[in-house]
């Protein structure tokens, strides 16, 4: 679905369910991560997370549009447009819009990290660090001996 198709769908839902036209822009915003969509108070535009369309389909997208149109129309009328306002809750029930969208599954690969192992050449005290140490500048805290990098270990973040 393109931004133009999203705009037409939003205008159609606005006329059919709310009886009022949607006169601003509806676009996909790929930077949205934790929300299905948002209504912009200053510009009156609606931004929608495209990942919800890809993950859950057209029905979930229409629910998100209904929810954001409730914010839109109530804000323009000067009524309570926030989630906790009675006007918002009532209008959402009338148009059968969802209060919250279905959460996206967090499919994140385990982050690979490295562990650097340093050892004192005198007392053999072992230091494990994520960041490099300037061995020419620092000495062992126990015996003031020379620190040497022994190995670099790859870890899966477990």
N, C-alpha and C positions, 0 to 999 in steps of 0.2 A: 504494500500500500504506500502511495506517495503522499506528500504533504497536501497536494491538491485534492486527492480522494478523501483525506482526513477532514479537510475543510468542508467539502460537500456533505460528508456524513454528519459532521457537527451541526451544520446549518439545517439539515433534514431533521435530526433529532430535536433541535431547538424548536422548529416550527410545529412538529407533530406532537411533542409532549408538553411543551411549555406555552405554545401558542404565540410565541414572540420570536423575532428574527435574531440570529447571532450575527452581529455586525463587525466583528473583529477577526483576528487570525487564530487559527488552530494549527499547530505544527508539532512535529516529532522533535524531541530533544534527547539526543543520545547520551547526554551527560547526567541525566537523572538516574539515580541508583536505588534509592530507598523508597521511592514513591511511584505510583502509577501515572500521576499527572499533577499539574498545578495550575491555579488560576493566578494571573499576575494582576495585582490590584491597580497599578499605575497605568499599564498599557491595555488592560482588559483582555489580553490574549490568553489562550490556553495552550499549555505545553503538555505533551503526552509522551510517556516512556514507551518506545517501540518494542522493547523486550517483552512487554506484557502481551502484545499482539502475537509475537512469535511463539511465546511459551503457552498461552492459554486461548488464543484465537479471537475471533470477531466479537463474541458475546462479552468477554471480559473488557475489551476495548470500548464497547458501547456503554458498559457500566461505568467505566472511568469517565467517559464523556458526559454521561448524565450527572455524575457527582460534581464535575467541574462546572457544568452549566448551572447547577443549583447555586454554586458560589457566585457565578457570573450574574445571573438574573437578579438574585437577592441583593447583591452589592449595588447594581445599577438602580434598583428601586429604593435603596436606602434602608433596607430591612436587615435583620440579623443574618449575616452570611457566614459566620464562623461555625465550626463543627459543634460547639456546645449550645448554640442558639436554637430556640424552639422553632423559629421560622425555617431554619435550615433543615432541622430534623423532619418537620412536617412536609416540606416540599420534597425532600428525598423519599419519604414514604409514598407520596402521591405519584411520583414518576417511577417508583420501584427501582431506585438507584441504590447501589451498595454503600454502606457506611465506610468500609475499608476494602481495599482490593486484596486479592489473594497474594500472599507473600511469594516472592521469587525464591527458588531454591538457590542456596549459596553453594555453587560448585566452584570452589577455588582449589587449585592444586597446592599441595604442601610446598611451602617456601623452602628452597634449599639455602642453607647457610653454611658458612665455613667457620671452623674453629682453628685458630693458630695456637700451637703448643710451643711455649718458650721454656728454656731450662737454664738454671744458673750453672755455669761451668765449674764452680767451686763446691757448693753444697748440694747441688742437683735438685733444688726446689723447682717444682713444675708450675708454670703459669699458663692458664688457658684464657685466651682472649678472642673476641670477635674482630677487634680492630688491630691493625699493625702497631707495633711498638718500635720506636726509634732506638735500636739497641746501642747506638753510639752515644746516646744522651742519658739513658737510664741504666741503673745498676740494680742488683738484687737487694731487696729490702731487708733481708735477713743477715747476709754476710758482706754485702757491697761487692760481690763478685760480678763478673761479666755475664750478661744474658745473651743466650744464643737461641735462634729459632730452630726447633727440631723438626717439626712437621706441620702440615696443613691438612685438616680433616674435613671432609664434606659431610654435612648432616642434613637430614630431611626435615628438621624443625620439630622433631619428636622429643 
